Amino acid sequence: MKLKNRNFIWIALFSLFIFGSCDLIKMKRNEGDSASSRKWVAQVNDARLYADELKRIVPNKTTADDSATRVNAYINSWIRKQLLIKEALKTITIDKAEIERQVEDYRNSLITFEFLNYYTRQHLNDTVENASIEEYYRAHTDNFILKQNIIQGTYIKVPKDAPRTKRIKELMFSTKEKEKAELKSYCLSFSSAFHLTDSSWIEFDKIAVNSPLMDIPDKIHFLQSYNYYETSDANFMYFLKVDAYKISDNVSPLEFVRQAIKNIILNKRKVELAKKLEDEIYENAAKQKEFEILGQ
């Protein structure tokens, strides 16, 4: 079943008109929600897709063309699903009771998931002390083995026609705050990509991407051999200064995994909060005799 593009655009505009007015929706509902009073926009055999079901398809302030595209895609997806369902019902035996059970389980899972998320947002202590992070790191170092080479250092990529490129190396090695600020200003003005020296670690491949550095055959040997490297291609110049590096398959530095450990600790707290809430609700309901188990 295929609808013409002109019809799709009309449907989109029609839907926007309906859903843009809350008063109009309320008036329609007050008149009754029977199928005969609802406007349908697509049909496959006895199944119909109604205009009010498209309410969330088109966000506010969406252009007419975008509205038509969204509605077009949704209607075609709905039609395909209905045809697939029709074919499935003809081809295989469907246990409708089991389907309904799974739908109910999924619905209940969504409700409890949203509630537990709301509860943990309200009650979670999201402050994680450095001592807790360090303790977790020491106890689980085997979980933090590097999968890639990482570095601390400075990387700058500039067009070949950028000014004062001969000064870049001097600024990269300078320890003077004034010249560090000058380098940062230069990068903001002229570089196509840069990473300046700080305490953070970064994956070497993230720096090397879209540069001749990516083509280095033995990156471990390269890092062991060079603390400074310059190269170029047809359009750009590349400058790399390596202050420190860690090779893959070794234990990651704490700073590289600090945020990951914090997230792990917070996730554990969320799980514990959710379990505590579930237990409290169950125990209170048992005291109030809000449920019973047949035969017990």
C-alpha positions in Angstrom: 0.0 0.0 0.0 1.6 3.3 -1.0 0.5 6.9 -0.4 1.4 9.8 -2.7 3.9 12.4 -1.4 1.2 15.1 -1.8 -1.0 13.1 0.6 1.9 12.8 3.1 2.4 16.5 3.1 -1.3 17.1 3.6 -1.3 14.6 6.4 1.7 16.3 8.1 0.1 19.7 8.0 -3.2 18.3 9.1 -1.5 16.6 12.1 0.3 19.7 13.1 -2.9 21.7 13.0 -4.6 19.2 15.2 -1.8 18.6 17.7 -0.8 22.3 17.9 -4.0 23.1 19.8 -4.6 21.5 23.2 -8.1 23.1 23.4 -9.1 21.5 20.1 -7.8 18.1 21.2 -9.8 18.4 24.4 -12.9 19.4 22.5 -12.6 16.4 20.2 -12.2 14.0 23.2 -15.2 15.5 24.9 -17.2 14.7 21.8 -16.2 11.1 22.1 -13.3 8.8 21.3 -15.2 6.3 19.1 -13.4 5.1 16.0 -16.0 6.8 13.8 -15.2 10.3 15.2 -11.4 9.8 14.8 -9.5 10.8 11.6 -7.4 8.0 10.1 -4.4 8.5 7.9 -3.5 5.0 6.8 -5.2 1.6 6.7 -4.0 -2.0 6.2 -7.0 -4.3 6.0 -8.9 -3.7 9.3 -6.1 -1.9 11.0 -6.0 1.9 10.9 -3.5 4.5 11.9 -5.2 7.5 13.4 -4.1 11.2 13.3 -4.0 11.5 17.1 -1.5 8.6 17.2 1.0 10.9 15.3 0.9 13.4 18.1 4.6 12.9 19.1 6.0 12.4 15.7 6.2 16.0 14.8 8.0 18.3 17.4 7.0 21.9 17.8 8.5 24.4 15.4 9.2 21.8 12.8 9.1 23.0 9.2 6.5 21.7 6.8 9.1 19.8 4.8 10.5 18.1 7.9 7.0 17.4 9.1 6.2 15.7 5.9 9.4 13.6 6.0 8.8 12.5 9.6 5.1 11.6 9.0 6.0 9.9 5.7 8.6 7.7 7.4 6.4 6.9 10.4 3.4 5.9 8.2 5.5 3.7 5.9 7.1 2.1 9.0 3.6 1.5 10.4 2.3 0.0 7.1 5.3 -2.3 6.9 4.8 -3.6 10.4 1.1 -4.2 9.8 1.9 -6.2 6.6 4.5 -8.2 8.5 2.1 -8.9 11.3 -0.5 -10.0 8.7 2.0 -12.4 7.1 3.1 -13.7 10.5 -0.5 -14.5 11.5 -1.0 -16.4 8.2 2.3 -18.3 8.4 2.8 -19.3 12.1 0.6 -20.0 15.1 0.8 -17.2 17.6 0.2 -17.7 21.3 -1.7 -14.5 21.9 -1.8 -15.0 25.7 2.0 -15.3 25.8 2.3 -12.2 23.6 0.0 -10.3 26.0 2.0 -11.6 29.0 5.3 -10.3 27.4 3.8 -7.0 26.6 2.5 -6.6 30.2 6.0 -7.6 31.5 7.6 -5.0 29.2 5.1 -2.3 30.3 5.7 -3.1 34.0 9.5 -3.1 33.4 9.3 0.4 31.8 7.2 1.7 34.7 9.5 0.4 37.4 12.6 1.5 35.5 11.3 5.1 35.3 10.3 5.1 39.0 13.7 3.7 40.1 15.5 6.2 37.9 13.4 9.0 39.5 14.1 7.7 43.0 17.8 7.4 42.6 18.1 10.9 41.0 16.4 12.3 44.1 18.4 10.3 46.7 21.7 9.5 45.1 24.8 11.0 46.8 26.9 11.8 43.7 30.0 12.9 45.6 32.8 10.4 45.2 35.9 11.1 47.3 39.3 10.7 45.7 40.2 8.2 48.4 37.3 6.0 47.3 38.4 6.1 43.7 42.0 5.3 44.6 40.9 2.4 46.9 38.8 1.0 44.1 41.7 1.4 41.6 44.2 -0.5 43.9 41.7 -3.3 44.5 40.9 -3.8 40.8 44.0 -3.0 38.8 43.5 -6.1 36.7 40.4 -4.5 35.4 42.2 -1.5 34.1 44.7 -2.9 31.5 45.3 -0.6 28.6 43.9 -1.6 25.3 45.6 1.2 23.4 48.8 3.3 23.7 48.2 6.6 25.6 50.3 9.7 25.9 50.6 13.0 27.7 51.8 15.7 25.5 51.1 18.4 22.9 49.9 17.9 19.3 49.3 20.6 16.7 48.1 20.4 13.1 48.3 23.6 11.1 47.8 24.5 7.4 51.1 24.9 5.5 50.3 28.5 4.9 49.8 29.3 8.6 52.0 32.2 9.9 55.0 31.7 12.2 55.2 27.9 12.0 58.9 28.0 12.8 58.0 29.3 16.3 55.7 26.4 17.1 58.4 24.1 18.3 59.9 26.7 20.5 56.5 27.5 22.1 55.8 23.8 22.6 58.9 23.3 24.7 58.6 26.5 26.7 57.7 26.3 30.4 56.9 30.0 30.6 53.3 30.8 31.3 53.3 33.7 28.9 54.5 31.5 26.0 52.1 28.7 27.0 49.3 31.3 26.6 50.8 32.4 23.3 50.8 28.8 22.0 47.1 28.4 23.0 46.2 31.6 21.3 48.0 30.5 18.2 46.2 27.2 18.1 42.8 28.8 18.6 43.6 31.1 15.7 45.3 28.9 13.1 45.3 25.2 13.9 43.0 22.7 12.4 43.4 20.4 15.4 45.3 20.5 18.7 45.8 19.0 22.1 47.9 20.9 24.6 50.0 19.6 27.4 48.1 19.0 30.7 47.8 16.3 33.3 45.3 14.3 31.2 46.1 11.2 29.2 44.8 10.7 25.7 44.8 7.7 23.3 47.6 8.1 20.8 45.3 6.9 17.9 42.9 9.8 18.7 45.7 12.3 18.2 47.1 10.4 15.1 43.7 10.2 13.3 43.6 12.1 10.0 47.4 12.6 10.0 50.5 10.8 8.7 51.0 9.6 12.3 48.3 7.0 11.7 50.4 5.3 9.1 53.3 4.6 11.4 53.7 0.8 11.3 55.1 0.3 14.8 53.6 2.9 17.2 55.2 1.3 20.3 58.7 1.7 18.8 57.8 5.2 17.7 56.8 6.3 21.2 59.9 4.7 22.6 62.1 6.5 20.1 60.7 10.0 19.8 59.8 12.6 22.3 59.4 15.2 19.5 58.3 14.6 15.9 57.4 16.8 12.9 55.9 15.7 9.6 53.7 17.1 6.9 51.6 16.1 3.9 50.3 18.1 0.9 48.2 20.6 3.0 49.2 20.4 6.6 52.1 20.4 9.1 52.1 18.2 12.2 53.9 18.8 15.5 54.0 16.2 18.3 55.7 16.4 21.7 55.4 13.4 23.9 55.9 14.1 27.6 55.0 10.6 28.8 53.5 7.5 27.4 52.0 4.1 28.5 52.0 1.1 26.2 49.0 -1.1 25.7 48.6 -4.3 27.8 50.0 -2.4 30.8 48.1 -1.1 33.8 46.4 2.1 33.1 47.4 5.3 35.0 44.8 6.2 37.6 44.1 9.6 36.0 43.2 7.9 32.7 40.4 5.8 34.4 39.4 8.1 37.2 36.1 9.1 35.6 35.3 5.5 34.7 35.9 4.4 38.3 33.7 7.2 39.5 30.9 6.0 37.2 31.3 2.5 38.5 31.0 3.6 42.1 27.9 5.7 41.3 26.3 2.8 39.4 26.9 0.5 42.4 25.2 3.1 44.6 22.3 3.3 42.3 21.9 -0.5 42.4 22.0 -0.5 46.2 19.5 2.4 46.4 17.1 0.6 44.1 17.4 -2.7 46.0 16.9 -0.9 49.4 13.8 0.8 48.0 12.4 -2.4 46.7 13.0 -4.2 50.0 11.4 -1.3 52.0 8.3 -1.3 49.8 8.0 -5.1 50.1 8.4 -5.1 53.8 5.9 -2.3 54.4 3.4 -4.0 52.1 3.8 -7.2 54.1 3.2 -5.5 57.4 0.1 -3.8 56.0 -1.0 -7.1 54.5 -1.4 -5.5 51.1 -0.7 -8.8 49.3 -1.1 -12.5 49.9 0.2 -15.7 48.4 -2.3 -18.5 47.9 -1.6 -21.4 50.2 0.7 -19.6 52.5 
